[in-house]
Amino acid sequence: MFFKPTGEKLEGNFVNGLVQGEGTLTFVNENVYMGEMVDSKPHGKGTLLMKNHDKYVGEWKSGNRHG
């Protein structure tokens, strides 16, 4: 587990200080991303659970929703 200076929390398989593969990213606003990550950013298939109970399930690319 690692806390970024911005307050975000990263969990997963760390390689050279970055999450690679499956991981969880908890944002300061309490939204949570769970899924594939590259260089500690959502990339591939993943789910974003939002504090307001909305949910996005799908593809991600370089930290952004894709598709």
DOMARMI-74962 format. One record per residue (C-alpha): residue in three letters; x, y, z. Coordinates in Angstrom, 1 decimal, always signed. Last residue first. Layout:
% DOMARMI-74962
+-------+--------+--------+--------+
! vexgu !   east !  north !     up !
+-------+--------+--------+--------+
!   ALA !      X !      Y !      Z !
...
+-------+--------+--------+--------+
END
This chain:
% DOMARMI-74962
+-------+--------+--------+--------+
! vexgu !   east !  north !     up !
+-------+--------+--------+--------+
!   GLY !  -14.8 !   +3.2 !  -25.0 !
!   HIS !  -11.9 !   +4.5 !  -23.0 !
!   ARG !  -12.2 !   +6.0 !  -19.5 !
!   ASN !   -9.0 !   +7.7 !  -18.6 !
!   GLY !   -5.9 !   +6.7 !  -16.5 !
!   SER !   -3.7 !   +5.8 !  -19.4 !
!   LYS !   -6.4 !   +3.9 !  -21.2 !
!   TRP !   -9.5 !   +2.4 !  -19.4 !
!   GLU !  -12.1 !   -0.1 !  -20.6 !
!   GLY !  -15.3 !   -0.9 !  -18.9 !
!   VAL !  -17.4 !   -0.8 !  -15.8 !
!   TYR !  -18.5 !   +2.6 !  -14.5 !
!   LYS !  -20.6 !   +2.7 !  -11.3 !
!   ASP !  -22.8 !   +5.3 !   -9.7 !
!   HIS !  -23.2 !   +4.9 !   -5.9 !
!   ASN !  -22.8 !   +8.6 !   -5.1 !
!   LYS !  -19.3 !   +7.8 !   -3.8 !
!   MET !  -18.3 !   +6.4 !   -7.2 !
!   LEU !  -17.2 !   +2.8 !   -7.9 !
!   LEU !  -14.9 !   +2.8 !  -10.9 !
!   THR !  -14.5 !   -0.7 !  -12.4 !
!   GLY !  -11.7 !   -2.0 !  -14.6 !
!   LYS !  -10.5 !   -3.5 !  -17.8 !
!   GLY !   -7.3 !   -2.1 !  -19.4 !
!   HIS !   -5.3 !   +0.8 !  -18.0 !
!   PRO !   -6.1 !   +2.6 !  -14.7 !
!   LYS !   -2.8 !   +4.4 !  -13.7 !
!   SER !   -0.1 !   +3.1 !  -11.3 !
!   ASP !   +2.4 !   +2.6 !  -14.1 !
!   VAL !   +0.0 !   +0.2 !  -15.8 !
!   MET !   -3.2 !   -0.9 !  -14.0 !
!   GLU !   -5.9 !   -3.5 !  -14.4 !
!   GLY !   -8.9 !   -3.4 !  -12.1 !
!   MET !  -10.4 !   -1.6 !   -9.1 !
!   TYR !  -11.0 !   +2.2 !   -9.1 !
!   VAL !  -12.5 !   +3.7 !   -5.9 !
!   ASN !  -14.2 !   +7.1 !   -5.5 !
!   GLU !  -13.7 !   +8.4 !   -1.9 !
!   ASN !  -13.1 !  +12.0 !   -3.0 !
!   VAL !   -9.4 !  +11.6 !   -2.1 !
!   PHE !   -9.2 !   +8.8 !   -4.6 !
!   THR !   -8.8 !   +5.1 !   -3.8 !
!   LEU !   -6.8 !   +3.2 !   -6.5 !
!   THR !   -6.9 !   -0.6 !   -6.4 !
!   GLY !   -4.7 !   -3.0 !   -8.3 !
!   GLU !   -4.4 !   -5.8 !  -10.9 !
!   GLY !   -1.3 !   -5.5 !  -13.2 !
!   GLN !   +1.5 !   -3.1 !  -12.5 !
!   VAL !   +1.5 !   -0.6 !   -9.6 !
!   LEU !   +4.5 !   +1.7 !   -9.6 !
!   GLY !   +7.6 !   +1.8 !   -7.2 !
!   ASN !   +9.9 !   -0.2 !   -9.4 !
!   VAL !   +7.3 !   -2.9 !   -9.7 !
!   PHE !   +4.5 !   -2.7 !   -7.1 !
!   ASN !   +1.7 !   -5.4 !   -7.2 !
!   GLY !   -1.4 !   -3.8 !   -5.8 !
!   GLU !   -2.7 !   -1.0 !   -3.6 !
!   LEU !   -2.6 !   +2.7 !   -4.2 !
!   LYS !   -4.1 !   +5.4 !   -1.9 !
!   GLU !   -4.7 !   +8.9 !   -3.1 !
!   GLY !   -3.8 !  +11.7 !   -0.6 !
!   THR !   -2.2 !  +14.0 !   -3.2 !
!   PRO !   +1.2 !  +13.1 !   -1.8 !
!   LYS !   +0.5 !   +9.5 !   -2.9 !
!   PHE !   -0.2 !   +6.9 !   -0.2 !
!   PHE !   +1.2 !   +3.5 !   -0.9 !
!   MET !   +0.0 !   +0.0 !   +0.0 !
+-------+--------+--------+--------+
END
